[in-house]
Amino acid sequence: MADQTVESPQLFDLSNGTMFVKITNLGCTITSLSLPDKNGNLADVVLGFDSLEPYLKGVAPYFGSIVGRVANRIKDGKFTMDGVDYTLPLNRPPNSLHGGFKGFDKVVWKVAEYNKEGEHPSITFKYESRDGEEGYPGDLSVTATYTLTSSTTMRLDMEAVPKNKPSPVNLAQHTYWNLAGHNSGNILDHFIQISASHVTPVDQNTVPTGEIMPVKGTPFDFTTEKRIGASIHEVGLGYDHNYVLDCGEQKLELQHAAKLKDPSSSRVLNLWTNAPGMQFYTANYVNGIVGKGGAVYGKQSALCLETQGFPNAVNQPNFPSVIVRPGETYKHTMLFEFSVE
């Protein structure tokens, strides 16, 4: 089904008999992902909505979507590149967040390829971002492919190619996870281990200060498995911080980012990536959103593990650069490896 043009938002299924995933071409959004627990019972472990209407209306706080052109915050919506000043929309004043008012999460992507059958079902989305869109320079061709690579593993490959001008590019996958089930309350009893011995501390507007701080001896230390609720009261509203991933254990040329476990269901998610950072966010701003099956999602009812370039990297010369130039290809891969233990 190559080169199929889909102009309207639609839902697509990827299933291999163990995992069942629903994805829409509106923002490349995962709306549902069902997995067995230790007893083989299926539960949908991502926050979202039953129909596309709430996504179209902008009710979702980036539930399940790919965000860009630049994920996370850009301080004051300003950056300078090659001596040219750029101004971006302040959709989360005083900053620009997740690509602006109409970022990649709110556009309809073209379905370039859809393989429902076979051992490794997959879907590829494509989007052509125009020069000047939400203030960003240059035409950018973006693709995202979701593949079920094994009975309980999903892979996401994101690529972006600037056509005519350099541009900052930083895509992130913004699924809200609750391994006990999307409708099962908060995630404070989940355990997490994050493969990062440093974090980038933030100012009062949640923008990194530029410092790279060791987590040892702080509430940000998840170098060994720890209950999420153990120290969350010590970090203001909750976790919403970029972790500097260590080059530790590797798989398929990806490094381990995090291991998340829900003790009640024994579901585990191991996340692998080639990105330098990961935003750990505990859904601090989610407040009474009515989701699938009438479930009401409250504060900390899920968490996000957004592998990414560092927030505000365009304004921090000591952070890894997110500028991609014509002739270069941005490549960002995530591997979601589920299990029970």
C-alpha positions as CSV (number, residue, x, y, z in Angstrom):
1,M,0.0,0.0,0.0
2,A,2.9,2.4,-0.7
3,D,2.3,6.0,-1.5
4,Q,-1.3,6.0,-0.3
5,T,-2.5,9.5,0.3
6,V,-4.7,9.9,3.4
7,E,-6.0,13.5,3.8
8,S,-8.3,13.0,6.8
9,P,-7.5,11.7,10.3
10,Q,-8.0,8.0,10.5
11,L,-7.2,5.2,13.0
12,F,-4.9,2.3,12.1
13,D,-4.3,-1.0,13.8
14,L,-1.0,-2.8,14.4
15,S,-1.4,-6.2,16.0
16,N,0.6,-9.4,16.3
17,G,-1.7,-11.4,18.5
18,T,0.0,-10.3,21.8
19,M,0.2,-6.5,21.5
20,F,-2.7,-4.4,20.1
21,V,-1.8,-0.9,19.1
22,K,-4.1,1.8,17.6
23,I,-2.4,4.8,15.9
24,T,-3.8,7.8,14.1
25,N,-2.2,9.8,11.3
26,L,-3.2,12.9,13.3
27,G,0.1,13.7,15.0
28,C,1.3,10.0,14.6
29,T,-0.6,9.5,17.9
30,I,-0.8,6.2,19.8
31,T,-4.3,6.2,21.0
32,S,-4.3,2.7,22.5
33,L,-1.7,0.0,23.4
34,S,-2.9,-3.2,25.0
35,L,-0.6,-5.7,26.6
36,P,-1.0,-8.8,28.8
37,D,-0.2,-8.8,32.5
38,K,1.4,-11.7,34.5
39,N,-1.9,-13.6,34.2
40,G,-2.4,-12.9,30.5
41,N,-5.1,-10.3,31.0
42,L,-5.0,-7.5,28.5
43,A,-5.1,-3.8,29.5
44,D,-4.7,-0.6,27.6
45,V,-1.7,1.1,29.2
46,V,-1.8,4.5,27.5
47,L,-3.9,7.5,28.2
48,G,-6.1,8.7,25.4
49,F,-9.6,9.0,23.9
50,D,-12.1,6.6,22.3
51,S,-12.6,8.9,19.2
52,L,-10.5,11.3,17.2
53,E,-12.7,14.3,18.1
54,P,-11.0,15.3,21.4
55,Y,-7.6,15.1,19.6
56,L,-8.9,17.3,16.8
57,K,-10.3,19.8,19.4
58,G,-6.9,20.0,21.2
59,V,-8.2,18.6,24.4
60,A,-5.2,16.2,24.8
61,P,-2.1,17.5,26.5
62,Y,0.0,15.8,23.7
63,F,-1.4,12.3,24.6
64,G,0.5,9.7,22.6
65,S,1.7,12.1,19.8
66,I,5.0,12.9,18.2
67,V,5.9,16.5,19.0
68,G,8.1,18.8,16.9
69,R,9.6,20.5,15.0
70,V,11.4,21.0,18.3
71,A,10.1,19.2,21.4
72,N,10.1,20.7,24.9
73,R,10.8,24.3,25.7
74,I,12.6,27.1,23.9
75,K,13.3,29.9,26.3
76,D,11.3,33.1,25.4
77,G,10.6,31.5,22.0
78,K,13.8,32.9,20.6
79,F,17.0,31.5,19.1
80,T,19.8,32.7,16.8
81,M,21.3,30.5,14.2
82,D,24.1,31.4,11.8
83,G,23.6,35.0,12.8
84,V,19.9,35.1,12.1
85,D,17.4,35.8,14.8
86,Y,14.2,33.6,14.9
87,T,11.1,34.2,16.9
88,L,8.6,31.4,17.7
89,P,5.1,31.5,19.0
90,L,4.8,31.6,22.9
91,N,2.2,28.9,23.2
92,R,3.2,28.2,26.8
93,P,4.2,31.7,27.9
94,P,6.9,32.8,28.4
95,N,8.3,29.9,26.3
96,S,7.6,28.1,23.1
97,L,6.7,24.5,23.8
98,H,6.6,21.3,21.5
99,G,6.7,23.1,18.2
100,G,4.2,26.0,18.8
101,F,0.5,26.4,18.5
102,K,0.2,23.9,15.6
103,G,3.1,21.5,16.1
104,F,3.6,18.1,14.5
105,D,1.2,16.6,17.0
106,K,-1.7,18.6,15.5
107,V,-1.2,18.0,11.8
108,V,-2.4,15.2,9.6
109,W,0.5,13.1,8.3
110,K,0.4,11.2,5.1
111,V,0.4,7.4,5.3
112,A,3.4,6.4,3.2
113,E,3.2,2.7,3.9
114,Y,1.0,0.4,6.0
115,N,1.7,-3.3,6.4
116,K,-0.9,-5.0,8.6
117,E,0.1,-8.5,7.8
118,G,3.2,-10.5,8.4
119,E,5.5,-11.1,11.3
120,H,6.4,-7.4,11.8
121,P,3.4,-5.2,11.2
122,S,4.3,-1.6,10.6
123,I,3.1,1.8,9.5
124,T,5.1,4.8,8.1
125,F,3.8,8.4,8.3
126,K,5.3,11.3,6.4
127,Y,5.0,15.0,6.8
128,E,6.4,17.9,4.8
129,S,6.9,20.8,7.1
130,R,7.2,24.2,5.3
131,D,9.7,27.0,5.6
132,G,8.4,29.4,8.2
133,E,5.9,27.0,9.8
134,E,5.5,28.0,13.4
135,G,8.5,30.3,13.0
136,Y,11.0,27.5,12.0
137,P,13.3,27.9,9.1
138,G,13.5,25.7,6.0
139,D,11.5,22.9,4.4
140,L,11.8,19.7,6.4
141,S,10.7,16.2,5.3
142,V,9.8,14.0,8.3
143,T,9.0,10.3,8.5
144,A,8.0,8.2,11.5
145,T,7.7,4.4,11.4
146,Y,6.1,2.2,14.1
147,T,7.0,-1.5,13.9
148,L,6.0,-4.4,16.1
149,T,9.4,-6.1,16.0
150,S,8.5,-9.0,18.3
151,S,5.5,-10.2,20.2
152,T,6.0,-7.6,23.0
153,T,8.3,-5.0,21.4
154,M,7.5,-1.9,19.4
155,R,10.1,0.2,17.6
156,L,9.7,3.8,16.5
157,D,12.1,5.2,13.9
158,M,11.9,9.0,13.3
159,E,13.9,10.7,10.5
160,A,14.0,14.3,9.3
161,V,15.8,15.8,6.3
162,P,16.2,19.6,5.9
163,K,15.7,20.5,2.2
164,N,17.1,24.0,1.9
165,K,18.1,25.6,5.2
166,P,19.5,24.4,8.5
167,S,17.0,24.0,11.2
168,P,16.7,22.9,14.8
169,V,15.1,19.4,14.9
170,N,14.1,17.6,18.1
171,L,11.3,15.1,17.8
172,A,9.8,13.3,20.9
173,Q,7.2,10.6,21.4
174,H,4.8,11.9,24.1
175,T,2.8,8.8,25.2
176,Y,1.5,8.9,28.8
177,W,2.1,5.4,30.3
178,N,0.3,3.7,33.1
179,L,1.3,0.0,33.1
180,A,-1.5,-0.9,35.5
181,G,-4.0,0.3,32.9
182,H,-4.9,3.7,31.7
183,N,-7.9,3.9,34.1
184,S,-6.2,2.6,37.2
185,G,-5.3,5.8,39.1
186,N,-1.9,7.3,39.8
187,I,1.5,6.0,39.0
188,L,3.2,6.8,42.3
189,D,3.5,3.0,43.1
190,H,5.3,2.3,39.8
191,F,9.0,1.7,40.1
192,I,11.5,3.3,37.7
193,Q,15.2,3.0,37.0
194,I,16.6,5.7,34.8
195,S,20.0,5.2,33.2
196,A,21.2,8.7,34.0
197,S,23.6,10.0,36.6
198,H,22.9,13.6,35.7
199,V,19.9,15.9,35.2
200,T,19.6,19.4,33.7
201,P,18.1,21.5,36.5
202,V,15.4,24.1,35.5
203,D,14.4,27.6,36.4
204,Q,11.0,28.8,37.6
205,N,9.7,28.5,34.0
206,T,10.8,24.8,33.6
207,V,13.7,25.8,31.3
208,P,17.1,24.2,31.9
209,T,19.6,26.6,33.4
210,G,22.4,25.2,31.4
211,E,23.9,23.4,34.4
212,I,24.4,19.6,34.3
213,M,23.9,18.3,37.9
214,P,24.7,14.9,39.4
215,V,21.6,13.2,40.7
216,K,23.4,11.5,43.6
217,G,21.9,12.5,46.9
218,T,19.0,14.3,45.3
219,P,15.3,13.3,44.8
220,F,16.2,13.0,41.1
221,D,18.3,9.8,41.7
222,F,16.8,6.8,39.9
223,T,20.1,5.2,39.0
224,T,18.7,2.2,40.9
225,E,15.1,1.2,40.8
226,K,13.0,3.4,43.1
227,R,9.3,4.0,43.7
228,I,8.2,7.1,41.8
229,G,6.2,8.4,44.8
230,A,9.2,8.0,47.2
231,S,10.6,11.6,46.8
232,I,8.1,13.3,44.4
233,H,6.9,15.7,47.1
234,E,10.5,17.1,47.2
235,V,10.4,18.3,43.6
236,G,7.5,20.8,43.5
237,L,4.6,19.8,41.3
238,G,6.4,16.5,40.4
239,Y,9.0,15.4,37.9
240,D,9.3,17.3,34.6
241,H,13.0,17.1,34.0
242,N,15.5,16.2,31.3
243,Y,17.8,13.3,32.2
244,V,21.3,13.1,30.7
245,L,21.4,9.5,29.5
246,D,24.6,7.5,30.3
247,C,26.2,5.4,27.7
248,G,25.6,2.1,29.5
249,E,24.1,-1.1,28.4
250,Q,23.3,-1.3,24.7
251,K,21.0,-3.2,22.4
252,L,20.8,-2.8,18.6
253,E,23.1,0.2,18.9
254,L,20.6,1.9,21.3
255,Q,21.3,2.7,24.9
256,H,19.1,1.8,27.8
257,A,17.1,4.8,28.9
258,A,14.7,3.6,31.5
259,K,13.0,0.5,33.1
260,L,9.5,1.1,34.4
261,K,7.6,-1.5,36.4
262,D,4.1,-1.7,37.8
263,P,4.1,-4.1,40.8
264,S,0.3,-4.8,40.6
265,S,0.3,-6.2,37.1
266,S,4.0,-7.1,36.9
267,R,4.2,-5.3,33.5
268,V,7.6,-3.9,32.7
269,L,8.7,-1.5,30.0
270,N,12.4,-1.2,29.1
271,L,13.1,1.8,26.9
272,W,16.1,2.0,24.6
273,T,17.1,5.0,22.4
274,N,19.8,6.8,20.5
275,A,18.8,10.2,21.9
276,P,21.1,12.0,24.4
277,G,18.3,12.9,26.9
278,M,15.0,11.8,28.3
279,Q,12.3,14.0,29.8
280,F,10.7,12.2,32.7
281,Y,7.3,13.8,33.3
282,T,4.7,12.7,35.9
283,A,1.6,14.3,34.3
284,N,1.6,17.1,36.9
285,Y,-0.7,19.3,34.8
286,V,-3.3,16.6,33.9
287,N,-6.5,17.6,35.8
288,G,-9.8,15.8,35.4
289,I,-9.6,15.0,31.6
290,V,-12.3,12.5,30.6
291,G,-10.7,9.8,28.5
292,K,-11.4,6.3,27.2
293,G,-14.4,4.6,28.6
294,G,-15.2,7.6,30.7
295,A,-12.1,7.2,32.8
296,V,-11.1,10.5,34.5
297,Y,-7.4,11.2,34.3
298,G,-6.1,13.2,37.2
299,K,-2.7,14.5,38.3
300,Q,0.0,11.9,38.1
301,S,-2.3,9.3,36.5
302,A,0.5,8.5,34.1
303,L,4.1,9.3,33.1
304,C,6.0,10.2,30.0
305,L,9.4,9.0,29.0
306,E,10.3,11.4,26.1
307,T,13.7,10.6,24.7
308,Q,15.0,13.8,23.1
309,G,17.7,16.3,22.5
310,F,18.1,18.6,25.6
311,P,15.4,21.2,26.1
312,N,16.4,24.7,24.9
313,A,19.6,23.3,23.4
314,V,19.4,26.0,20.7
315,N,20.3,28.6,23.4
316,Q,22.7,26.5,25.4
317,P,26.1,26.0,23.6
318,N,27.2,23.4,26.2
319,F,24.2,21.1,25.3
320,P,24.4,18.7,22.4
321,S,23.4,20.6,19.2
322,V,20.0,20.0,17.7
323,I,20.8,21.9,14.5
324,V,20.4,19.7,11.4
325,R,21.9,21.0,8.1
326,P,20.9,20.2,4.5
327,G,22.8,17.0,3.5
328,E,22.4,15.7,7.1
329,T,19.7,13.4,8.4
330,Y,18.2,13.5,11.8
331,K,17.6,10.0,13.1
332,H,15.9,9.1,16.4
333,T,15.0,5.6,17.4
334,M,13.1,4.3,20.4
335,L,12.6,0.7,21.3
336,F,9.7,-0.1,23.7
337,E,10.4,-3.6,25.1
338,F,7.6,-4.9,27.3
339,S,7.7,-8.0,29.6
340,V,6.3,-9.3,32.8
341,E,8.5,-10.1,35.9
